[in-house]
Amino acid sequence: MESSGKNAASFGIKDKLGYMFGDFGNDFTFILSSSFMLKFYTDVMGIEAAVVGLLMMAARFVDAFTDVTMGQIVDRSKPGRDGKFRPWIKRMCGPVAISSFLIYQSYFAGMPYGFKVFWMVFTYILWGSIFYTSINIPYGSMASAVSPDPKERADLSTWRTIGATLAGLAIGVGTPMFAYETVNGNTVLSGPRMMIIAGVFSILAIICYMLCFKLVRERVEVPSNNTKLDVGRLLRNLVTNRSLLGIIAAAIALLLAMLTMSGMAGYVFPNYYGSPAAQSLSSLTGSLAVLLVCAPFAAKLSAKMGKKELAFTGCAASAVVFLICLVVQPENPFMYVAFFTLAYVGLGFFNTIIWAMITDVIDDAEVKNGVREDGTIYSVYSFARKLGQALSSGLTGALLTVIGYTQATAFDPVITERIFKLSCIAPIIGFSLVAVFLWFIYPLDKKRVEENVAELARRRQK
């Protein structure tokens, strides 16, 4: 196999850049969906926010099957000339990009309500539950095959976060500047412009995926898992895996905080502050905070403090920042941007190291069970992330409906005041829950991780 073992060049910058481009490609569709799909279907297509949120939650029940199924397919696949995981990136990059573009077809805005709901459901499930799953599970599982070294895996996690941050920068800064237009004195989202943006991002996603395929090499040959599938054993291993349960709980809470921040930005900036420019700036400063503060220091701090300890500290601090913002309630949108950016630093530290924490969970399971199940464990975690995405979108949509947000009331002062409060309260709850779950459930502190690494190294020397 050309991409593994002795035939592959040593781990280096090409792998880091390639892995970065992989999540760059992922997030050209994922972040676009989490940040603008709810806004697109409420304001352009005229569908109630609760209906959009209900779809996003319902689709996660589909993911419960597709994610784990894909994990099993990956674990049971045989390594080939291009490796075990890389071929999936090449196969599925086109379908995931095209299905994302189909979500934002604004020329259907004049169609009957039932058709618009059908189109939203069909395209969202096609993108998220089928094609995104089929590329994201192999991509995430691939880190274990790129290098066996924990430090190098931590480097991959950092570069993956850099890729996601760059995608967030492109989407968060560029989209509000181009997607909004002024109609009758109000700042509104343009459907045709969103369709063009989605098309451009889909093309860029394919380019990034192919760069990932070309640059990354698999060095650790992960054999196919040919043991007979025992669903009962699999479920027992998963539900008794405290480290997996802890990271899942923290991931759901993290996404509740993070995606509510990005989702509510599409409402608090244009509706409460009347400033799409501030929305673009918040994406820029948040991304720069991750790139200039979190990415350079996360690996060093996690090596000194421990990954769990660093993640807990960052998320607890972010909860405090939004609590102060809620109390102060700044009138200037750029003061809100300052609070948003400070919270993003705390979030960024956890987000930068979380992928390395997943490899810690995989190692911990191997120590306990004697079986390496990268794809299965990663697929369960991926499902949890999607559940967090759905809960945040569903909760945001439901709360917007509860406070009375519609196309007609979008700029009512009472409604916009409630929008501001939601934009602070939801992240406060989310970040607080992350800290609680990490501290009381997730067991892999610095000492435990080092013990697991030493134990696996001892076993593999036999």
C-alpha positions, 0 to 999 in steps of 0.5 A: 500500500503506497500510503502506509508503512515504509512506503510513506514519507515521514509525518510532516507539514504536508500531512498537517496541511492536507488534514487542514484542507479536509476540515476546510472542505467539511465546513464549507457546507457544515458551517454554511448550514449551521449559520445560514440555513435557518435564516434562509428558510425562515426569511427567504422561503417563508417557513416557520423557524420551529418547522426548520428546527424540527427537521434538523432534530428529526434528521438526527434520528436518521443519523443514528443509523447512517453514522454508525453504519458508515463507521462499521463500513469503514472498520470492515473495509480493507486497506487498499493502494490509497489507504483505508480512509482516504479513498472515501474522501475522493469518492464522496466529495462531489456528492456532498458538495452538490447536495449542499448547493441544492439546499439553497435553491431560492427560485422555489420561494414562490412554490406551495408551502408543502413543496418547500417543506418537502424540498428542505427535508429531502435536500437536508437529509441527502446532504447531512445524513447520507453524503456528509456522513460518508465523507466525515466519518472516514476523514475523522477516523483517518487521524489514527492511521496518519501517525501513532504518535500522540503529539503528532495526532495533537498537531493534526487536531490543531491543523484541523481546527485551523481548517475549520476556522478558515472556513468559518472566516470565509463564510462568516465574514464573506457571506453577510457582506454579500448575502444581505440587501436593504429593502424598505430600510430593513436589512434582509437576506437575499435568496438569489445571492445565497444560492450563488454563495452556496454554489461557490462554497460547494466548488471550494469544498471539492477543491479542499477535499482533493487537496486533503486526498493528495497531501495526507498519507496513512502510515499505520495500517489499520486492518479490517475488523472481520469479527462478526457484528455483535450488536449487543456487545457493541452497545454494551461497550459504548454505553459503559465507555465513560470516556466516550459518554463524557466527550459526547455529553461535552460535545453536545453542550459545546455545539449548543453553545457554539452553533447558537452563537453563530445561528443567533448572530444572523438575528442579533446583528441585523435585527437588534443592532441593524449591523451586518458589518458587525456580524462580519467583524464578529466572524473575523475576530472570532476566527483570528482569536482561534488562529492567533491565540488558540492554535499556537498555544493549545498544544503547549497548554494541553501538554502542560495542563492536560486536554481535559483541564484546558477544555474545562477552563476555557469553557467555564471562562466563556460562560462568564463572558456571556453572563457579563454581556447579558448584564451589561447589554451593550448598545454598541454592536462592536462592544457585543463583538468584543464579548463574542470574541472573548468567549470564542477564545475559551471555546477555541481552546476546547475546539482546537484539541477536541479531535486529539481527545477523540483519539484518547477515547479510542485508545482508552477503549482499546486498553479496556476491550483489546479491540481497535474500533476507530470508525465505530467510536468516531461515528458515534461521536460524529452522531453526537456532534450532529445531535448537538447541531440539531438541538442548537438549531431546533432550540434556536428555531423553537425559541424564536417562534416562542418569542414571536419571531416571524417575517412580519415581526422581525424588526419589532423592538420587543422581539429584537430585545428578546433576540438579544437575551437569547443570544446570551442565555443559550451560550451561558447554558451551553458553556456551563454544561460543557464544564460540568460534563468534562469535570464530573463525567469525562475521566481522561485527565492528563495522568490517565492519558499518559498511562494509556499511551504507555500501555498501548506502546507496551502491548505493541512491542510484544 
